[in-house]
Amino acid sequence: MMGVLNHLSTLLLLSLLPPALSHVVERFDPECKKFFLKGTTPNLPGILYDGKVQDEGRYKLICQKYKNIYRFATLYDTFNRIPVFSAYTFTGPPTDPRPKQPWMIEPQVGLISIHSTCVFDYCYRHTISLRLENINKEEMKTQCDLNVLNKNVKHQAVYADYINNNMSLDRGHLFPCSYAPGDAAMRSTFTLTNAVPQDHTFNNGSWNRMERNVRKYLEENCKINNKRKAYVVTGAVPNNNKLKNRVNIPELLWTAFCCLDKMTEKWVAQAHWGENVPDTEGKTLKQETLGALEVKLKNIYNDDVKVFHHKCPRNVSVLEDETGRNLETVEQVGKNRGRERSGVGSIKNNGYNKGYNKGYNG
């Protein structure tokens, strides 16, 4: 009994530590600003504006940390138990095989939400642990590492939400494992705060093909100071449907990148989105301008949306004819001279949509 009381005293002292230990914050920490071009976070009406969360009780800014390194940034919706978006930098393709990594949860989003001051939890190892509400740790962990039961995780998705769901729904990465440069970075993407319920055929079909094509373009064309680098934001728009009456099943997934083209030395951007429904055979996702995505999201959120810093061109797109040759849009042709003066570039001769089918899925 004395051992339990001593453990409780220790936890009470931990709960009084300064909030600097927590990396769920009102604004993204300086360490996480590097995942946004010029440190500029997206503006989403009623959710995030000028880097500040509009409803701190619902939305959490997470600096995703794994093995003592910040890997990417996530804005998380604790009501819907899915991310609003994850933001990350692409610095190169994986150098290691895809890991067999158990899915993790985020201690920065309160592990439990119960009225009593403590609870005994049994993990898979059958060890006993005493817990207090909102004890925060700095890094993502598996539920087994944290010794926390599914029923005690109130504000985020858990392992049990996805298994045996009978709805053909995957844990769809927003920051894809296939975009992470090494083993530790790849493992860090396996947190449920970076995943949404995604239709299996959509995840493995048109969305997967789009991710591969975009990755190939980023690998071959995006460099800053002679180092491969692109800024990417991937998000989800919630729906009214839920998985196991807990986790929102989004109606739409979207993604956009912005980078400095190594040939033209001008900023380029591209966007895609797709409905989270079963794929039809041979379905592809249309390449869109960044401006078109922001208009799409504006129609959903009923106010102006900004995904990237103003450096990223809004009305430049790249299309390809049946031979794979790049074609400029009407908007682009009409603004050629203006672009030359303003430094807004187009994507040229990149082989962007030539069926790149090697590598990782998600």
Secondary structure, DSSP 8 states (H G I E B T S, - for coil): -HHHHHHHHHHHHHHTS-GGG--EESS--HHHHTTSGGG---BBTTTEETTEES-TTTEEEEEEEETTEEEEEEEEETTTTEEEEEEEEE----SS-------BB-TTS-S---SSS-EEEE-TT--EEEE-TT---SS-B-HHHHT--GGG--SS--HHHHTT-SS-EEEEESS-GGG-SSHHHHHHT-BGGGEEEEEHHHHHTHHHHHHHHHHHHHHHHBEETTEE-EEEEEEEE--S-EETTTEE--SEEEEEEEEEBTTT-SEEEEEEEEESS---TT-----B-HHHHHHHHHHHHTS--B-S-TTS-SS--EEE-TT--EEE-HHHHTTHHHHHHHTB----S--TTS----S---
